[in-house]
Amino acid sequence: MSKKKSEKQLLEDYLKEKLDKKNIFNFHGNPKNLKGFPDRVVFAEIVYYIELKLGKENESYYEQTPMQNKWEKQIKQTPNKYLLLSNREDIDRWAEIIYENCLLNGIQNFFAHNKKI
C-alpha cells in the first residue's frame, strides 16, 4: 500500500513537473539538509531559490521559520531571486516567467534528454 502524499509534497511535485515540462534545469534544493534552505533551486538567467508554503486555501498556512527567513535575507543580497510560492497559480505564473527569461537569454538545460527550450 502506497503512502498518501502530503499537500506540500503534491505542491513540490507540481512545481518540478511544471519546470521539467518547460525543460528548465532544477533540483531539490537541500542536498546537505541545511536547515531552512529553499525547497527547489532553478538555474535560469539567474538562480531562483523557491520556498513552497501551503497557502491559506489549503487550511494549513504557516509562516517561514526563522532559518527560512535568514536564507531569504542571505539570497536577496545577491542578484539571484528568492520566491515564496503558496499555490499552483503562483507556480504556473513563475514557471512561465522563468521559461520566457530562459528563451530571451538563450539558457539551455544541458542535463535534458533530447530536448531544447
C-alpha positions as CSV (number, residue, x, y, z in Angstrom):
1,M,0.0,0.0,0.0
2,S,1.5,3.3,-1.0
3,K,1.7,6.2,1.4
4,K,-0.5,9.2,0.7
5,K,1.4,12.3,-0.2
6,S,1.1,15.4,1.8
7,E,-0.3,18.6,0.3
8,K,3.2,20.1,0.4
9,Q,4.7,17.1,-1.4
10,L,1.9,17.4,-4.0
11,L,2.8,21.1,-4.5
12,E,6.5,20.3,-4.7
13,D,5.8,17.6,-7.3
14,Y,3.6,20.0,-9.3
15,L,6.4,22.6,-9.3
16,K,9.0,20.1,-10.5
17,E,6.6,18.8,-13.2
18,K,6.0,22.4,-14.5
19,L,9.7,23.2,-14.7
20,D,10.6,19.8,-16.2
21,K,7.9,20.2,-18.9
22,K,9.4,23.5,-19.9
23,N,12.9,21.9,-19.8
24,I,14.2,24.3,-17.1
25,F,17.1,22.9,-15.1
26,N,16.0,22.4,-11.4
27,F,16.8,20.2,-8.5
28,H,15.7,19.6,-4.9
29,G,17.2,22.5,-3.0
30,N,18.6,20.9,0.1
31,P,21.1,18.1,-0.7
32,K,23.0,18.7,2.5
33,N,19.9,19.0,4.7
34,L,20.7,22.6,5.6
35,K,18.1,23.8,8.0
36,G,15.6,26.2,6.3
37,F,17.2,26.1,2.8
38,P,14.7,26.6,0.0
39,D,12.8,23.6,-1.4
40,R,14.0,23.9,-5.1
41,V,16.8,25.6,-6.9
42,V,16.3,26.6,-10.6
43,F,19.2,27.6,-12.9
44,A,17.9,30.1,-15.5
45,E,19.2,33.6,-16.4
46,I,19.7,33.9,-12.7
47,V,19.4,31.3,-9.9
48,Y,15.9,31.1,-8.4
49,Y,15.6,29.7,-4.9
50,I,12.0,28.6,-4.4
51,E,10.4,28.0,-1.0
52,L,7.0,26.4,-1.0
53,K,4.4,27.1,1.7
54,L,0.9,25.8,1.6
55,G,-1.5,28.6,1.1
56,K,-4.5,29.6,3.2
57,E,-6.7,27.8,0.6
58,N,-5.2,24.5,1.9
59,E,-6.1,25.4,5.5
60,S,-2.6,24.7,6.7
61,Y,-0.8,28.0,6.1
62,Y,2.2,28.7,8.3
63,E,4.8,31.3,8.3
64,Q,8.5,31.0,7.4
65,T,10.7,29.6,10.1
66,P,13.5,31.9,11.4
67,M,16.0,29.9,9.4
68,Q,14.0,30.2,6.2
69,N,13.8,33.9,6.8
70,K,17.6,34.0,7.2
71,W,18.1,32.2,3.9
72,E,15.7,34.6,2.2
73,K,17.7,37.6,3.5
74,Q,21.0,35.9,2.5
75,I,19.8,35.2,-1.0
76,K,18.3,38.6,-1.5
77,Q,21.7,40.2,-1.1
78,T,22.7,38.6,-4.4
79,P,21.5,39.2,-8.0
80,N,19.5,36.0,-7.7
81,K,15.8,35.6,-6.8
82,Y,14.1,34.1,-3.8
83,L,10.5,33.1,-4.3
84,L,8.0,32.2,-1.7
85,L,5.1,30.3,-3.5
86,S,2.0,29.0,-1.9
87,N,-0.3,27.7,-4.6
88,R,-0.5,26.3,-8.2
89,E,-1.4,29.6,-9.7
90,D,1.9,31.1,-8.3
91,I,3.8,28.1,-9.7
92,D,2.2,28.5,-13.1
93,R,2.9,32.2,-13.3
94,W,6.6,31.9,-12.2
95,A,7.3,28.8,-14.3
96,E,6.1,30.8,-17.3
97,I,8.2,33.9,-16.3
98,I,11.3,31.8,-15.8
99,Y,10.7,30.0,-19.1
100,E,10.3,33.2,-21.0
101,N,13.5,34.6,-19.4
102,C,15.3,31.4,-20.5
103,L,14.2,31.8,-24.0
104,L,15.1,35.5,-24.0
105,N,18.6,34.8,-22.7
106,G,19.3,31.6,-24.6
107,I,19.6,29.5,-21.5
108,Q,19.8,25.8,-22.2
109,N,19.4,22.7,-20.0
110,F,22.4,20.6,-20.7
111,F,21.1,17.8,-18.5
112,A,17.9,17.4,-20.5
113,H,17.3,14.3,-22.6
114,N,16.8,15.1,-26.3
115,K,15.0,18.4,-25.6
116,K,15.6,22.0,-26.3
117,I,14.0,25.0,-24.7
